[in-house]
Amino acid sequence: MLKVRQVQKTFFPGTPNEVRALCGIDLDLPEGAFAAIIGTNGSGKSTLLNAVAGTFELDQGEISIGGQDITRWPEHRRAGLIGRVFQNPFAGTAAEMTIAENIALAMRRGRRRGLGLALRRSTRADIAERVRTLNLGLESRLDNPIGTLSGGQRQALTLLMATWQRPSLLLLDEHTAALDPKSAAQVAELTQTIIRREKLTALMVTHSMQQAVQLPERIIMMHKGRIVRQYAGQEKDRVRVADLLAAFDQVRRREQLDPAVAELLGKQYA
């Protein structure tokens, strides 16, 4: 469903601040698959999501969703296929608008929008019913400004809005990182419930090894702009947090060892 081929991106090329963020990424995510991307800071996790979302132009490579080549599509055009939830609970919503008005906008994602928000009685009833599935009691507060809600409540609504039209691909960019532990656990559980219920294809960036182990059926490990390891099937079912931490240590040790080995071989054959 999602196909990423030889994607490369370098920021500030030819300057002292040059960063090779993505170095020939290849990735296949089948329809209905839920994968987590893990890696240290600067590994390219969020940059890969931004590349798929169309936040910037690629230096090289191709991206397709559902057989459509979207490599040259602008970000707003991709919004018709992609739902996205950001780390900041206050991103992606209009704080001064009501819960119902924010959701009404989400219902029009990828479509032409008029000057008004036509909240018919049937539409409002549909909104209330969908909001009720969050089990947060917000269905009785649809006229409240969304900015008055807690971070966890707002992130739960943002997740509902991002999946309202069942996007071809759902992107989750550390969407629980800014929440307190209780809210983060609630939103993580809600994420898994919605993805399974709607049979969504989803790509989630997370720093939480526990989430990576518990929520998706696939784990993608990145390091310095490359995919260095993937866990799927029975291997994913068996993997534990300690295994992931050990794999990270192995990558770092190999990185430290390789230059030393190269130098040794250079001296040997000089």
C-alpha positions as protocol buffer text, in pm:
chain_id: "A"
residue {
  index: 1
  type: MET
  ca { x: 0 y: 0 z: 0 }
}
residue {
  index: 2
  type: LEU
  ca { x: 271 y: 247 z: 103 }
}
residue {
  index: 3
  type: LYS
  ca { x: 585 y: 211 z: -106 }
}
residue {
  index: 4
  type: VAL
  ca { x: 899 y: 416 z: -43 }
}
residue {
  index: 5
  type: ARG
  ca { x: 1183 y: 369 z: -290 }
}
residue {
  index: 6
  type: GLN
  ca { x: 1540 y: 499 z: -251 }
}
residue {
  index: 7
  type: VAL
  ca { x: 1427 y: 817 z: -75 }
}
residue {
  index: 8
  type: GLN
  ca { x: 1706 y: 1061 z: 3 }
}
residue {
  index: 9
  type: LYS
  ca { x: 1700 y: 1399 z: 173 }
}
residue {
  index: 10
  type: THR
  ca { x: 1989 y: 1624 z: 278 }
}
residue {
  index: 11
  type: PHE
  ca { x: 1926 y: 1951 z: 458 }
}
residue {
  index: 12
  type: PHE
  ca { x: 2162 y: 2249 z: 412 }
}
residue {
  index: 13
  type: PRO
  ca { x: 2376 y: 2066 z: 153 }
}
residue {
  index: 14
  type: GLY
  ca { x: 2728 y: 2196 z: 101 }
}
residue {
  index: 15
  type: THR
  ca { x: 2730 y: 2392 z: 426 }
}
residue {
  index: 16
  type: PRO
  ca { x: 2886 y: 2325 z: 769 }
}
residue {
  index: 17
  type: ASN
  ca { x: 2532 y: 2242 z: 888 }
}
residue {
  index: 18
  type: GLU
  ca { x: 2473 y: 1973 z: 627 }
}
residue {
  index: 19
  type: VAL
  ca { x: 2254 y: 1689 z: 757 }
}
residue {
  index: 20
  type: ARG
  ca { x: 2197 y: 1369 z: 562 }
}
residue {
  index: 21
  type: ALA
  ca { x: 1855 y: 1295 z: 707 }
}
residue {
  index: 22
  type: LEU
  ca { x: 1741 y: 1012 z: 478 }
}
residue {
  index: 23
  type: CYS
  ca { x: 1991 y: 792 z: 299 }
}
residue {
  index: 24
  type: GLY
  ca { x: 1822 y: 571 z: 41 }
}
residue {
  index: 25
  type: ILE
  ca { x: 1516 y: 456 z: 237 }
}
residue {
  index: 26
  type: ASP
  ca { x: 1321 y: 157 z: 103 }
}
residue {
  index: 27
  type: LEU
  ca { x: 998 y: 65 z: 280 }
}
residue {
  index: 28
  type: ASP
  ca { x: 687 y: -139 z: 202 }
}
residue {
  index: 29
  type: LEU
  ca { x: 383 y: -118 z: 429 }
}
residue {
  index: 30
  type: PRO
  ca { x: 96 y: -347 z: 321 }
}
residue {
  index: 31
  type: GLU
  ca { x: -266 y: -238 z: 346 }
}
residue {
  index: 32
  type: GLY
  ca { x: -397 y: -271 z: 700 }
}
residue {
  index: 33
  type: ALA
  ca { x: -50 y: -290 z: 855 }
}
residue {
  index: 34
  type: PHE
  ca { x: 42 y: -95 z: 1168 }
}
residue {
  index: 35
  type: ALA
  ca { x: 414 y: -23 z: 1210 }
}
residue {
  index: 36
  type: ALA
  ca { x: 615 y: 171 z: 1466 }
}
residue {
  index: 37
  type: ILE
  ca { x: 935 y: 357 z: 1377 }
}
residue {
  index: 38
  type: ILE
  ca { x: 1192 y: 378 z: 1655 }
}
residue {
  index: 39
  type: GLY
  ca { x: 1536 y: 533 z: 1674 }
}
residue {
  index: 40
  type: THR
  ca { x: 1750 y: 782 z: 1859 }
}
residue {
  index: 41
  type: ASN
  ca { x: 1723 y: 1159 z: 1810 }
}
residue {
  index: 42
  type: GLY
  ca { x: 1839 y: 1248 z: 1460 }
}
residue {
  index: 43
  type: SER
  ca { x: 1782 y: 897 z: 1322 }
}
residue {
  index: 44
  type: GLY
  ca { x: 1535 y: 1025 z: 1061 }
}
residue {
  index: 45
  type: LYS
  ca { x: 1207 y: 902 z: 1209 }
}
residue {
  index: 46
  type: SER
  ca { x: 1003 y: 1220 z: 1183 }
}
residue {
  index: 47
  type: THR
  ca { x: 1182 y: 1318 z: 862 }
}
residue {
  index: 48
  type: LEU
  ca { x: 1055 y: 998 z: 702 }
}
residue {
  index: 49
  type: LEU
  ca { x: 698 y: 1082 z: 808 }
}
residue {
  index: 50
  type: ASN
  ca { x: 741 y: 1435 z: 672 }
}
residue {
  index: 51
  type: ALA
  ca { x: 867 y: 1292 z: 343 }
}
residue {
  index: 52
  type: VAL
  ca { x: 555 y: 1076 z: 313 }
}
residue {
  index: 53
  type: ALA
  ca { x: 331 y: 1370 z: 411 }
}
residue {
  index: 54
  type: GLY
  ca { x: 494 y: 1597 z: 152 }
}
residue {
  index: 55
  type: THR
  ca { x: 635 y: 1855 z: 392 }
}
residue {
  index: 56
  type: PHE
  ca { x: 940 y: 1899 z: 167 }
}
residue {
  index: 57
  type: GLU
  ca { x: 1062 y: 1792 z: -176 }
}
residue {
  index: 58
  type: LEU
  ca { x: 1280 y: 1483 z: -199 }
}
residue {
  index: 59
  type: ASP
  ca { x: 1635 y: 1496 z: -332 }
}
residue {
  index: 60
  type: GLN
  ca { x: 1580 y: 1154 z: -483 }
}
residue {
  index: 61
  type: GLY
  ca { x: 1337 y: 864 z: -469 }
}
residue {
  index: 62
  type: GLU
  ca { x: 969 y: 783 z: -512 }
}
residue {
  index: 63
  type: ILE
  ca { x: 669 y: 745 z: -281 }
}
residue {
  index: 64
  type: SER
  ca { x: 336 y: 586 z: -370 }
}
residue {
  index: 65
  type: ILE
  ca { x: 16 y: 519 z: -175 }
}
residue {
  index: 66
  type: GLY
  ca { x: -234 y: 265 z: -299 }
}
residue {
  index: 67
  type: GLY
  ca { x: -61 y: 246 z: -636 }
}
residue {
  index: 68
  type: GLN
  ca { x: -66 y: 625 z: -688 }
}
residue {
  index: 69
  type: ASP
  ca { x: 269 y: 796 z: -733 }
}
residue {
  index: 70
  type: ILE
  ca { x: 250 y: 1094 z: -494 }
}
residue {
  index: 71
  type: THR
  ca { x: 617 y: 1190 z: -512 }
}
residue {
  index: 72
  type: ARG
  ca { x: 545 y: 1529 z: -668 }
}
residue {
  index: 73
  type: TRP
  ca { x: 212 y: 1592 z: -498 }
}
residue {
  index: 74
  type: PRO
  ca { x: 205 y: 1897 z: -267 }
}
residue {
  index: 75
  type: GLU
  ca { x: 121 y: 1845 z: 98 }
}
residue {
  index: 76
  type: HIS
  ca { x: -236 y: 1977 z: 71 }
}
residue {
  index: 77
  type: ARG
  ca { x: -316 y: 1732 z: -208 }
}
residue {
  index: 78
  type: ARG
  ca { x: -182 y: 1437 z: -7 }
}
residue {
  index: 79
  type: ALA
  ca { x: -416 y: 1539 z: 278 }
}
residue {
  index: 80
  type: GLY
  ca { x: -696 y: 1367 z: 87 }
}
residue {
  index: 81
  type: LEU
  ca { x: -517 y: 1035 z: 141 }
}
residue {
  index: 82
  type: ILE
  ca { x: -332 y: 1093 z: 468 }
}
residue {
  index: 83
  type: GLY
  ca { x: -452 y: 1154 z: 822 }
}
residue {
  index: 84
  type: ARG
  ca { x: -194 y: 1287 z: 1066 }
}
residue {
  index: 85
  type: VAL
  ca { x: -159 y: 1343 z: 1440 }
}
residue {
  index: 86
  type: PHE
  ca { x: 132 y: 1549 z: 1570 }
}
residue {
  index: 87
  type: GLN
  ca { x: 318 y: 1547 z: 1901 }
}
residue {
  index: 88
  type: ASN
  ca { x: 168 y: 1877 z: 2015 }
}
residue {
  index: 89
  type: PRO
  ca { x: -190 y: 1817 z: 2141 }
}
residue {
  index: 90
  type: PHE
  ca { x: -278 y: 2170 z: 2027 }
}
residue {
  index: 91
  type: ALA
  ca { x: -168 y: 2122 z: 1666 }
}
residue {
  index: 92
  type: GLY
  ca { x: -422 y: 2038 z: 1401 }
}
residue {
  index: 93
  type: THR
  ca { x: -717 y: 2202 z: 1579 }
}
residue {
  index: 94
  type: ALA
  ca { x: -856 y: 2554 z: 1608 }
}
residue {
  index: 95
  type: ALA
  ca { x: -856 y: 2639 z: 1979 }
}
residue {
  index: 96
  type: GLU
  ca { x: -1135 y: 2899 z: 1970 }
}
residue {
  index: 97
  type: MET
  ca { x: -1372 y: 2684 z: 1765 }
}
residue {
  index: 98
  type: THR
  ca { x: -1601 y: 2433 z: 1932 }
}
residue {
  index: 99
  type: ILE
  ca { x: -1552 y: 2058 z: 1935 }
}
residue {
  index: 100
  type: ALA
  ca { x: -1835 y: 2019 z: 1683 }
}
residue {
  index: 101
  type: GLU
  ca { x: -1693 y: 2287 z: 1452 }
}
residue {
  index: 102
  type: ASN
  ca { x: -1345 y: 2133 z: 1455 }
}
residue {
  index: 103
  type: ILE
  ca { x: -1487 y: 1793 z: 1369 }
}
residue {
  index: 104
  type: ALA
  ca { x: -1703 y: 1945 z: 1094 }
}
residue {
  index: 105
  type: LEU
  ca { x: -1384 y: 2080 z: 936 }
}
residue {
  index: 106
  type: ALA
  ca { x: -1223 y: 1736 z: 963 }
}
residue {
  index: 107
  type: MET
  ca { x: -1522 y: 1586 z: 785 }
}
residue {
  index: 108
  type: ARG
  ca { x: -1438 y: 1808 z: 488 }
}
residue {
  index: 109
  type: ARG
  ca { x: -1070 y: 1714 z: 467 }
}
residue {
  index: 110
  type: GLY
  ca { x: -957 y: 1698 z: 106 }
}
residue {
  index: 111
  type: ARG
  ca { x: -1279 y: 1860 z: -18 }
}
residue {
  index: 112
  type: ARG
  ca { x: -1363 y: 2214 z: -118 }
}
residue {
  index: 113
  type: ARG
  ca { x: -1484 y: 2418 z: 177 }
}
residue {
  index: 114
  type: GLY
  ca { x: -1746 y: 2689 z: 170 }
}
residue {
  index: 115
  type: LEU
  ca { x: -1777 y: 2991 z: 395 }
}
residue {
  index: 116
  type: GLY
  ca { x: -1999 y: 2830 z: 655 }
}
residue {
  index: 117
  type: LEU
  ca { x: -2006 y: 2519 z: 871 }
}
residue {
  index: 118
  type: ALA
  ca { x: -2339 y: 2354 z: 801 }
}
residue {
  index: 119
  type: LEU
  ca { x: -2400 y: 2155 z: 1119 }
}
residue {
  index: 120
  type: ARG
  ca { x: -2727 y: 1987 z: 1042 }
}
residue {
  index: 121
  type: ARG
  ca { x: -2909 y: 1800 z: 1316 }
}
residue {
  index: 122
  type: SER
  ca { x: -2817 y: 1465 z: 1159 }
}
residue {
  index: 123
  type: THR
  ca { x: -2454 y: 1571 z: 1129 }
}
residue {
  index: 124
  type: ARG
  ca { x: -2447 y: 1680 z: 1492 }
}
residue {
  index: 125
  type: ALA
  ca { x: -2600 y: 1350 z: 1600 }
}
residue {
  index: 126
  type: ASP
  ca { x: -2334 y: 1162 z: 1404 }
}
residue {
  index: 127
  type: ILE
  ca { x: -2060 y: 1370 z: 1566 }
}
residue {
  index: 128
  type: ALA
  ca { x: -2199 y: 1305 z: 1914 }
}
residue {
  index: 129
  type: GLU
  ca { x: -2215 y: 931 z: 1849 }
}
residue {
  index: 130
  type: ARG
  ca { x: -1858 y: 912 z: 1724 }
}
residue {
  index: 131
  type: VAL
  ca { x: -1728 y: 1127 z: 2010 }
}
residue {
  index: 132
  type: ARG
  ca { x: -1909 y: 898 z: 2256 }
}
residue {
  index: 133
  type: THR
  ca { x: -1686 y: 609 z: 2144 }
}
residue {
  index: 134
  type: LEU
  ca { x: -1390 y: 789 z: 2305 }
}
residue {
  index: 135
  type: ASN
  ca { x: -1545 y: 727 z: 2650 }
}
residue {
  index: 136
  type: LEU
  ca { x: -1441 y: 1073 z: 2770 }
}
residue {
  index: 137
  type: GLY
  ca { x: -1786 y: 1223 z: 2821 }
}
residue {
  index: 138
  type: LEU
  ca { x: -1723 y: 1488 z: 2556 }
}
residue {
  index: 139
  type: GLU
  ca { x: -2040 y: 1413 z: 2359 }
}
residue {
  index: 140
  type: SER
  ca { x: -2228 y: 1646 z: 2596 }
}
residue {
  index: 141
  type: ARG
  ca { x: -1972 y: 1925 z: 2549 }
}
residue {
  index: 142
  type: LEU
  ca { x: -1976 y: 1967 z: 2171 }
}
residue {
  index: 143
  type: ASP
  ca { x: -2032 y: 2343 z: 2201 }
}
residue {
  index: 144
  type: ASN
  ca { x: -1726 y: 2393 z: 2423 }
}
residue {
  index: 145
  type: PRO
  ca { x: -1418 y: 2551 z: 2263 }
}
residue {
  index: 146
  type: ILE
  ca { x: -1171 y: 2275 z: 2198 }
}
residue {
  index: 147
  type: GLY
  ca { x: -897 y: 2490 z: 2353 }
}
residue {
  index: 148
  type: THR
  ca { x: -1055 y: 2447 z: 2698 }
}
residue {
  index: 149
  type: LEU
  ca { x: -986 y: 2072 z: 2700 }
}
residue {
  index: 150
  type: SER
  ca { x: -691 y: 1892 z: 2854 }
}
residue {
  index: 151
  type: GLY
  ca { x: -405 y: 1775 z: 2635 }
}
residue {
  index: 152
  type: GLY
  ca { x: -521 y: 1413 z: 2651 }
}
residue {
  index: 153
  type: GLN
  ca { x: -880 y: 1499 z: 2561 }
}
residue {
  index: 154
  type: ARG
  ca { x: -768 y: 1718 z: 2274 }
}
residue {
  index: 155
  type: GLN
  ca { x: -529 y: 1454 z: 2140 }
}
residue {
  index: 156
  type: ALA
  ca { x: -804 y: 1192 z: 2153 }
}
residue {
  index: 157
  type: LEU
  ca { x: -1029 y: 1422 z: 1950 }
}
residue {
  index: 158
  type: THR
  ca { x: -747 y: 1497 z: 1707 }
}
residue {
  index: 159
  type: LEU
  ca { x: -703 y: 1122 z: 1654 }
}
residue {
  index: 160
  type: LEU
  ca { x: -1076 y: 1087 z: 1591 }
}
residue {
  index: 161
  type: MET
  ca { x: -1067 y: 1378 z: 1345 }
}
residue {
  index: 162
  type: ALA
  ca { x: -763 y: 1237 z: 1160 }
}
residue {
  index: 163
  type: THR
  ca { x: -940 y: 904 z: 1108 }
}
residue {
  index: 164
  type: TRP
  ca { x: -1294 y: 1034 z: 1050 }
}
residue {
  index: 165
  type: GLN
  ca { x: -1287 y: 970 z: 674 }
}
residue {
  index: 166
  type: ARG
  ca { x: -1080 y: 653 z: 704 }
}
residue {
  index: 167
  type: PRO
  ca { x: -759 y: 778 z: 539 }
}
residue {
  index: 168
  type: SER
  ca { x: -553 y: 555 z: 316 }
}
residue {
  index: 169
  type: LEU
  ca { x: -262 y: 612 z: 555 }
}
residue {
  index: 170
  type: LEU
  ca { x: -248 y: 736 z: 915 }
}
residue {
  index: 171
  type: LEU
  ca { x: 73 y: 906 z: 1033 }
}
residue {
  index: 172
  type: LEU
  ca { x: 134 y: 937 z: 1408 }
}
residue {
  index: 173
  type: ASP
  ca { x: 432 y: 1155 z: 1499 }
}
residue {
  index: 174
  type: GLU
  ca { x: 510 y: 1087 z: 1867 }
}
residue {
  index: 175
  type: HIS
  ca { x: 147 y: 1170 z: 1937 }
}
residue {
  index: 176
  type: THR
  ca { x: 163 y: 1070 z: 2306 }
}
residue {
  index: 177
  type: ALA
  ca { x: 505 y: 1218 z: 2391 }
}
residue {
  index: 178
  type: ALA
  ca { x: 374 y: 1548 z: 2531 }
}
residue {
  index: 179
  type: LEU
  ca { x: 108 y: 1388 z: 2753 }
}
residue {
  index: 180
  type: ASP
  ca { x: 122 y: 1282 z: 3116 }
}
residue {
  index: 181
  type: PRO
  ca { x: 164 y: 904 z: 3167 }
}
residue {
  index: 182
  type: LYS
  ca { x: -206 y: 837 z: 3232 }
}
residue {
  index: 183
  type: SER
  ca { x: -325 y: 1036 z: 2931 }
}
residue {
  index: 184
  type: ALA
  ca { x: -51 y: 885 z: 2713 }
}
residue {
  index: 185
  type: ALA
  ca { x: -166 y: 534 z: 2805 }
}
residue {
  index: 186
  type: GLN
  ca { x: -530 y: 624 z: 2730 }
}
residue {
  index: 187
  type: VAL
  ca { x: -448 y: 776 z: 2391 }
}
residue {
  index: 188
  type: ALA
  ca { x: -221 y: 480 z: 2304 }
}
residue {
  index: 189
  type: GLU
  ca { x: -502 y: 236 z: 2383 }
}
residue {
  index: 190
  type: LEU
  ca { x: -748 y: 444 z: 2184 }
}
residue {
  index: 191
  type: THR
  ca { x: -502 y: 451 z: 1892 }
}
residue {
  index: 192
  type: GLN
  ca { x: -484 y: 73 z: 1881 }
}
residue {
  index: 193
  type: THR
  ca { x: -863 y: 42 z: 1910 }
}
residue {
  index: 194
  type: ILE
  ca { x: -934 y: 281 z: 1621 }
}
residue {
  index: 195
  type: ILE
  ca { x: -668 y: 132 z: 1394 }
}
residue {
  index: 196
  type: ARG
  ca { x: -798 y: -220 z: 1450 }
}
residue {
  index: 197
  type: ARG
  ca { x: -1165 y: -124 z: 1424 }
}
residue {
  index: 198
  type: GLU
  ca { x: -1122 y: 76 z: 1103 }
}
residue {
  index: 199
  type: LYS
  ca { x: -856 y: -161 z: 963 }
}
residue {
  index: 200
  type: LEU
  ca { x: -626 y: 134 z: 897 }
}
residue {
  index: 201
  type: THR
  ca { x: -276 y: 137 z: 754 }
}
residue {
  index: 202
  type: ALA
  ca { x: -66 y: 330 z: 1005 }
}
residue {
  index: 203
  type: LEU
  ca { x: 291 y: 445 z: 1061 }
}
residue {
  index: 204
  type: MET
  ca { x: 376 y: 561 z: 1413 }
}
residue {
  index: 205
  type: VAL
  ca { x: 694 y: 734 z: 1529 }
}
residue {
  index: 206
  type: THR
  ca { x: 757 y: 676 z: 1899 }
}
residue {
  index: 207
  type: HIS
  ca { x: 1031 y: 706 z: 2158 }
}
residue {
  index: 208
  type: SER
  ca { x: 844 y: 462 z: 2382 }
}
residue {
  index: 209
  type: MET
  ca { x: 989 y: 115 z: 2347 }
}
residue {
  index: 210
  type: GLN
  ca { x: 690 y: -16 z: 2545 }
}
residue {
  index: 211
  type: GLN
  ca { x: 448 y: 126 z: 2289 }
}
residue {
  index: 212
  type: ALA
  ca { x: 656 y: -17 z: 2006 }
}
residue {
  index: 213
  type: VAL
  ca { x: 637 y: -362 z: 2162 }
}
residue {
  index: 214
  type: GLN
  ca { x: 269 y: -352 z: 2260 }
}
residue {
  index: 215
  type: LEU
  ca { x: 76 y: -161 z: 1992 }
}
residue {
  index: 216
  type: PRO
  ca { x: 182 y: -241 z: 1631 }
}
residue {
  index: 217
  type: GLU
  ca { x: 257 y: -571 z: 1459 }
}
residue {
  index: 218
  type: ARG
  ca { x: 576 y: -441 z: 1302 }
}
residue {
  index: 219
  type: ILE
  ca { x: 876 y: -240 z: 1424 }
}
residue {
  index: 220
  type: ILE
  ca { x: 1112 y: -41 z: 1201 }
}
residue {
  index: 221
  type: MET
  ca { x: 1443 y: 63 z: 1359 }
}
residue {
  index: 222
  type: MET
  ca { x: 1625 y: 364 z: 1211 }
}
residue {
  index: 223
  type: HIS
  ca { x: 1975 y: 500 z: 1266 }
}
residue {
  index: 224
  type: LYS
  ca { x: 2136 y: 797 z: 1094 }
}
residue {
  index: 225
  type: GLY
  ca { x: 1888 y: 814 z: 810 }
}
residue {
  index: 226
  type: ARG
  ca { x: 1878 y: 442 z: 738 }
}
residue {
  index: 227
  type: ILE
  ca { x: 1653 y: 150 z: 827 }
}
residue {
  index: 228
  type: VAL
  ca { x: 1888 y: -84 z: 1011 }
}
residue {
  index: 229
  type: ARG
  ca { x: 1644 y: -350 z: 1128 }
}
residue {
  index: 230
  type: GLN
  ca { x: 1281 y: -459 z: 1108 }
}
residue {
  index: 231
  type: TYR
  ca { x: 1076 y: -689 z: 1329 }
}
residue {
  index: 232
  type: ALA
  ca { x: 764 y: -859 z: 1195 }
}
residue {
  index: 233
  type: GLY
  ca { x: 564 y: -1179 z: 1235 }
}
residue {
  index: 234
  type: GLN
  ca { x: 675 y: -1419 z: 1505 }
}
residue {
  index: 235
  type: GLU
  ca { x: 995 y: -1225 z: 1570 }
}
residue {
  index: 236
  type: LYS
  ca { x: 788 y: -915 z: 1651 }
}
residue {
  index: 237
  type: ASP
  ca { x: 559 y: -1120 z: 1875 }
}
residue {
  index: 238
  type: ARG
  ca { x: 859 y: -1238 z: 2076 }
}
residue {
  index: 239
  type: VAL
  ca { x: 1053 y: -913 z: 2097 }
}
residue {
  index: 240
  type: ARG
  ca { x: 1075 y: -730 z: 2430 }
}
residue {
  index: 241
  type: VAL
  ca { x: 1196 y: -385 z: 2532 }
}
residue {
  index: 242
  type: ALA
  ca { x: 1529 y: -530 z: 2646 }
}
residue {
  index: 243
  type: ASP
  ca { x: 1579 y: -684 z: 2301 }
}
residue {
  index: 244
  type: LEU
  ca { x: 1527 y: -347 z: 2132 }
}
residue {
  index: 245
  type: LEU
  ca { x: 1770 y: -174 z: 2366 }
}
residue {
  index: 246
  type: ALA
  ca { x: 2026 y: -447 z: 2300 }
}
residue {
  index: 247
  type: ALA
  ca { x: 1978 y: -404 z: 1924 }
}
residue {
  index: 248
  type: PHE
  ca { x: 2042 y: -29 z: 1957 }
}
residue {
  index: 249
  type: ASP
  ca { x: 2362 y: -100 z: 2152 }
}
residue {
  index: 250
  type: GLN
  ca { x: 2473 y: -343 z: 1883 }
}
residue {
  index: 251
  type: VAL
  ca { x: 2421 y: -80 z: 1611 }
}
residue {
  index: 252
  type: ARG
  ca { x: 2621 y: 177 z: 1806 }
}
residue {
  index: 253
  type: ARG
  ca { x: 2903 y: -68 z: 1878 }
}
residue {
  index: 254
  type: ARG
  ca { x: 2922 y: -167 z: 1512 }
}
residue {
  index: 255
  type: GLU
  ca { x: 2935 y: 200 z: 1416 }
}
residue {
  index: 256
  type: GLN
  ca { x: 3226 y: 257 z: 1654 }
}
residue {
  index: 257
  type: LEU
  ca { x: 3405 y: -59 z: 1543 }
}
residue {
  index: 258
  type: ASP
  ca { x: 3387 y: -11 z: 1166 }
}
residue {
  index: 259
  type: PRO
  ca { x: 3619 y: 295 z: 1146 }
}
residue {
  index: 260
  type: ALA
  ca { x: 3873 y: 119 z: 1368 }
}
residue {
  index: 261
  type: VAL
  ca { x: 3865 y: -192 z: 1150 }
}
residue {
  index: 262
  type: ALA
  ca { x: 3902 y: 20 z: 837 }
}
residue {
  index: 263
  type: GLU
  ca { x: 4202 y: 196 z: 984 }
}
residue {
  index: 264
  type: LEU
  ca { x: 4360 y: -136 z: 1085 }
}
residue {
  index: 265
  type: LEU
  ca { x: 4309 y: -282 z: 738 }
}
residue {
  index: 266
  type: GLY
  ca { x: 4451 y: 33 z: 583 }
}
residue {
  index: 267
  type: LYS
  ca { x: 4770 y: 0 z: 781 }
}
residue {
  index: 268
  type: GLN
  ca { x: 4792 y: -371 z: 705 }
}
residue {
  index: 269
  type: TYR
  ca { x: 4782 y: -323 z: 329 }
}
residue {
  index: 270
  type: ALA
  ca { x: 4967 y: 10 z: 306 }
}
